[in-house]
Amino acid sequence: MAPEPTPPTPLRAVDDLLEFLRDDKIEQMADYLRSGGDANISLNSLKSRPINFARSAEMVDLLVGAGADLNVASELGTTAAHLMAQDDEVLPALQKLAKAGADLRPLDIYFDTPLDVAERENATACARWLKSIGAPRGPLSEYRRQHPLPKKSAASRPAGRAARMPSLVQPLRDRRALWQHLRELIQFWDPAVAWRTEPALSTADLNSLAGLELPAAFQEFYQSGIFDWLLWQTAKTGPYSLRCAWASADAIPRRRVHDFIPVMQHSNLGHYCIERDELGSADPVVRYADFRKLAGVHKCPPASLHTGCRLSEFVAIEVYGELVDVTPAQRYFDLDSSDHPQAVRLRQELTRCALPRLRSGLGNVDHRAIYEGPDMIYVEIESHFQQQNYYGILGGKSNKALQQMAVVDDEDVEAWEDDDAESDEN
């Protein structure tokens, strides 16, 4: 009499599977698969699958043999090829994945291909091999390659009396004046920028690449040179800055959600976009949405999560935010809500600009306000660490100038600290 078959081993806990994959425990993973385990099981809130965590050619072989989907993407658009391309140590796994038929063309939410990821993460061996087999770049890195940002070889502010910073104190007449103001402001703080005399792409080229007729403000943004400056500026992210990717025209037809035209991806979830039915507006409203809600993964509130502001205004707000990072003096400062004497003094000395702030909605929407002083910019943003806690980045010509703008008596500071301590005790 034949022995009864051994019942299948219960599916392992997700933590066990992640350990098998990250520590490359081939035998344990094989045992899991032989006992009926799913090679395409979701392992985290982003819907990553086992193939996304494979770190060796042997593990890739094992998962492929068990029916793993080579091109499955997480909710952030990240495939196994994107993840493997970050690390030269797993190049053999990437090579095995490609040999098994993985697609090396998909874009993640930042419009990056695996080759872009390898180059960004300085995984030189992965990048070299991907280029050797003809793996493509994504639309943003290809745009930067074809249209380098013009720079002056020697640029400095003229000696003698310094020019005053272009200001928004006087209202702007129209969008043309706004684009010109932003170009002058960028030039003031980043004097090496050399604006093109002709746009990089014509209107016909932009519409052709986008696969639709772009609104007038979108075309003006692309052709003003401001898009180029933002694209290059946000490509130089530091270790603590949030990732940011502005959509080039040829990124638009490759969007993951048909009814939403991408404008900018900010952090893993912050997707700014234009609704398809608003493309007829010359200066359409930019709306914010959690990317996972946009993709229909979460059965949640509508995709348009707040009332937004016009594209031209949205661009202006983001330009101010990026400009603070290029000023000689920059620091975080709670200006909008703090009652510290220095914050109070700064509020008295700085003038809030006319640009609207992005209004609150569901999700991690930035609240923005801009203040201007003599050659100083303050941009308010929302803290990610505590709800309703606002702070901002203050930038100017020098730390000394910032201190002079907000001089307060020591007695005022001591009195404020005493009041604050007493309030804490109560």
Secondary structure as the mmCIF struct_conf table of DSSP 4:
data_model
#
loop_
_struct_conf.conf_type_id
_struct_conf.id
_struct_conf.beg_label_comp_id
_struct_conf.beg_label_asym_id
_struct_conf.beg_label_seq_id
_struct_conf.end_label_comp_id
_struct_conf.end_label_asym_id
_struct_conf.end_label_seq_id
HELX_LH_PP_P HELX_LH_PP_P1 ALA A 2 ALA A 13
HELX_RH_AL_P HELX_RH_AL_P1 VAL A 14 ARG A 22
TURN_TY1_P TURN_TY1_P1 ASP A 23 ASP A 24
HELX_RH_AL_P HELX_RH_AL_P2 ILE A 26 ARG A 34
TURN_TY1_P TURN_TY1_P2 SER A 35 GLY A 36
TURN_TY1_P TURN_TY1_P3 ALA A 39 ASN A 40
BEND BEND1 ASN A 44 ASN A 44
TURN_TY1_P TURN_TY1_P4 SER A 45 LEU A 46
HELX_RH_3T_P HELX_RH_3T_P1 PRO A 50 PHE A 53
BEND BEND2 SER A 56 SER A 56
HELX_RH_AL_P HELX_RH_AL_P3 ALA A 57 GLY A 65
TURN_TY1_P TURN_TY1_P5 ALA A 66 GLY A 67
TURN_TY1_P TURN_TY1_P6 LEU A 70 ASN A 71
TURN_TY1_P TURN_TY1_P7 GLU A 75 LEU A 76
BEND BEND3 GLY A 77 GLY A 77
HELX_RH_AL_P HELX_RH_AL_P4 ALA A 80 MET A 84
TURN_TY1_P TURN_TY1_P8 ALA A 85 GLN A 86
HELX_RH_3T_P HELX_RH_3T_P2 ASP A 88 VAL A 90
HELX_RH_AL_P HELX_RH_AL_P5 LEU A 91 LYS A 99
TURN_TY1_P TURN_TY1_P9 ALA A 100 GLY A 101
BEND BEND4 LEU A 104 LEU A 104
TURN_TY1_P TURN_TY1_P10 ILE A 109 TYR A 110
BEND BEND5 PHE A 111 PHE A 111
HELX_RH_AL_P HELX_RH_AL_P6 PRO A 114 ARG A 120
TURN_TY1_P TURN_TY1_P11 GLU A 121 ASN A 122
HELX_RH_AL_P HELX_RH_AL_P7 THR A 124 SER A 132
TURN_TY1_P TURN_TY1_P12 ILE A 133 GLY A 134
HELX_LH_PP_P HELX_LH_PP_P2 ALA A 135 ARG A 137
HELX_RH_AL_P HELX_RH_AL_P8 PRO A 139 GLN A 146
BEND BEND6 HIS A 147 HIS A 147
HELX_LH_PP_P HELX_LH_PP_P3 PRO A 148 PRO A 150
STRN STRN1 LYS A 151 LYS A 151
BEND BEND7 SER A 153 ALA A 154
HELX_LH_PP_P HELX_LH_PP_P4 ARG A 157 PRO A 158
BEND BEND8 ALA A 159 ARG A 161
HELX_LH_PP_P HELX_LH_PP_P5 ALA A 162 PRO A 166
BEND BEND9 LEU A 168 GLN A 170
HELX_LH_PP_P HELX_LH_PP_P6 PRO A 171 LEU A 172
BEND BEND10 ASP A 174 ASP A 174
HELX_RH_AL_P HELX_RH_AL_P9 ARG A 175 TRP A 189
TURN_TY1_P TURN_TY1_P13 PRO A 191 ALA A 192
STRN STRN2 VAL A 193 VAL A 193
BEND BEND11 THR A 197 GLU A 198
BEND BEND12 ALA A 200 LEU A 201
HELX_RH_AL_P HELX_RH_AL_P10 THR A 203 ALA A 210
TURN_TY1_P TURN_TY1_P14 GLY A 211 GLY A 211
BEND BEND13 LEU A 212 LEU A 212
HELX_RH_AL_P HELX_RH_AL_P11 ALA A 216 GLN A 223
TURN_TY1_P TURN_TY1_P15 SER A 224 SER A 224
BEND BEND14 GLY A 225 GLY A 225
HELX_RH_AL_P HELX_RH_AL_P12 ILE A 226 THR A 234
TURN_TY1_P TURN_TY1_P16 ALA A 235 ALA A 235
BEND BEND15 LYS A 236 LYS A 236
TURN_TY1_P TURN_TY1_P17 PRO A 239 TYR A 240
BEND BEND16 SER A 241 SER A 241
HELX_LH_PP_P HELX_LH_PP_P7 LEU A 242 ARG A 243
STRN STRN3 CYS A 244 TRP A 246
HELX_LH_PP_P HELX_LH_PP_P8 ALA A 247 SER A 248
HELX_RH_3T_P HELX_RH_3T_P3 ALA A 249 ARG A 254
BEND BEND17 ARG A 256 VAL A 257
TURN_TY1_P TURN_TY1_P18 HIS A 258 ASP A 259
STRN STRN4 PHE A 260 HIS A 266
TURN_TY1_P TURN_TY1_P19 SER A 267 LEU A 269
STRN STRN5 GLY A 270 GLU A 275
HELX_RH_3T_P HELX_RH_3T_P4 ARG A 276 GLU A 278
TURN_TY1_P TURN_TY1_P20 LEU A 279 GLY A 280
BEND BEND18 SER A 281 ASP A 283
HELX_LH_PP_P HELX_LH_PP_P9 PRO A 284 PRO A 284
STRN STRN6 VAL A 285 ASP A 290
HELX_RH_AL_P HELX_RH_AL_P13 PHE A 291 LEU A 294
TURN_TY1_P TURN_TY1_P21 ALA A 295 GLY A 296
BEND BEND19 HIS A 298 HIS A 298
BEND BEND20 PRO A 301 PRO A 301
BEND BEND21 ALA A 303 ALA A 303
BEND BEND22 HIS A 306 HIS A 306
STRN STRN7 CYS A 309 ARG A 310
HELX_RH_AL_P HELX_RH_AL_P14 LEU A 311 VAL A 324
TURN_TY1_P TURN_TY1_P22 ASP A 325 VAL A 326
BEND BEND23 THR A 327 PRO A 328
STRN STRN8 ALA A 329 PHE A 333
BEND BEND24 ASP A 336 SER A 337
HELX_RH_AL_P HELX_RH_AL_P15 PRO A 341 GLU A 349
BEND BEND25 LEU A 350 LEU A 350
STRN STRN9 THR A 351 ARG A 352
BEND BEND26 ALA A 354 LEU A 355
HELX_LH_PP_P HELX_LH_PP_P10 PRO A 356 SER A 360
BEND BEND27 LEU A 362 ASN A 364
HELX_LH_PP_P HELX_LH_PP_P11 VAL A 365 HIS A 367
STRN STRN10 ALA A 369 GLY A 373
TURN_TY1_P TURN_TY1_P23 PRO A 374 ASP A 375
STRN STRN11 MET A 376 GLU A 382
BEND BEND28 HIS A 384 GLN A 386
TURN_TY1_P TURN_TY1_P24 GLN A 387 GLN A 388
STRN STRN12 TYR A 390 GLY A 396
BEND BEND29 LYS A 397 LYS A 397
HELX_RH_AL_P HELX_RH_AL_P16 ASN A 399 MET A 405
TURN_TY1_P TURN_TY1_P25 ALA A 406 ALA A 406
HELX_RH_AL_P HELX_RH_AL_P17 ASP A 410 GLU A 425
#
